[in-house]
Amino acid sequence: MDRVIEKKHKWLNKKTIWLTIGGVFILLIAYNIFFGDKSSKLNVEREKITIESIIEDEFKDYIAQIGTVEPIKTIYLDAIEGGRVEEILIDEGNMVRKGEVILRLSNVNLILEISNNEAAVSRSINEFENTKINLELNTINRKQTLIETERLLKQQERQYDYNKQMLKDQHISKEEFDQSYEQYNATKQQYALLKEALKNDSIYRNVQLAAMDNQIKNMQENLTVIQGRLENLRVKAPVDGELANLNPEVGEVITYGNRIGTVNILDDYKLRVEIDEHYIARVRKGLPGSFDFAGSSYTLVIDKVYPEVTNGRFAVDMVFTSEKPSQIRIGQTFRLKLELGESKQAILIPRGGFYQSTGGQWVYVVDESNNIAVKRSISIGRQNPRFYEVLEGLEPGEQVIVSSYDNFNEVDQLILK
């Protein structure tokens, strides 16, 4: 008879197998959700990025700038008197010596004004001289009156003494004696008053004469200044130097204060350097700088800092502390290094486009397999034209991507192909 053979593993059937497979699949999904790598990734071609190594070396705190050669000093020529340009005696670009006439102006109104002032000053001086003469005559008259009064006083004194004796001898009346006494006493008082008046007149006259002499002196000095205005119509070089530019043309009318031109003093030169306002707090007078030219090195120092910021930049003047390049020319430019601080050992990352993308807050660091670059936070300090100073986040020998990150969308990992 046929006998039913019982299965040894009753649970091993298709349904069980499919349930098992489904459970494992669900477990894998759950594991991936909770424990899997959720970081964002992006495939990048190696040829399109730049990878550099982190190094430890001396950090030189400097910035590279362009300096333009300028004369050590520029003197401006402004019109002291207005007028019409009649003649230009020296053209721009030529050397001038102090006192040389550069151009000549004419001004009819100025000539008339000066003539009227001269006449007015002359009249005032004549009036003061007449006043001085009158004061002298008045003093002479008072002295004459005093002399005459003194003579009369002596006569009346003698008459009075004589009448005293005559009255004693009863040769004259009491009335006649009293009259002689009264005349003598009145003349005596008048003489005293005249002496006091002459003394006061002398003090007043000396003070007034001193004041008038001072006024006359001032007027004569003013007259000299007024007459000197004519000389200002001849524009002269204020110093020895190069007449850098001359603005007026013959026949042009120039008003007072107009800029006529400039004279460059060529005894020495300086470099005018424009610097980004980012460094304005670190740039100060006395900072050194240098540049190389024609195989030689030249050193300079900041002599003046201009605090005004224009279009995001400010300017400094640098003067040479070494010999200047031969055949140096105004307007010539040099690329120089301006030192902002002392050099010191530091961890350095080469400059690159990544800084504009991240502000120096993070970088992509290539792992040991050299196939993946991982995003890492860092801190950056000072910078120079070649390197950034790394304060934390990187170690010497590590490799980072320093080219621009603009196309990476800040993903967590880059897969290098």
Helices and strands as residue ranges (DSSP letters): H 14-35, E 41-44, G 46-48, E 51-53, E 55-59, E 62-78, E 83-88, E 95-96, E 101-106, H 108-168, H 174-228, G 231-233, E 234-236, E 241-246, E 253-254, E 259-276, G 277-279, E 288-293, E 296-305, E 313-320, E 333-339, E 344-350, H 354-358, E 362-366, E 372-377, E 379-383, E 387-392, E 399-401, E 413-416
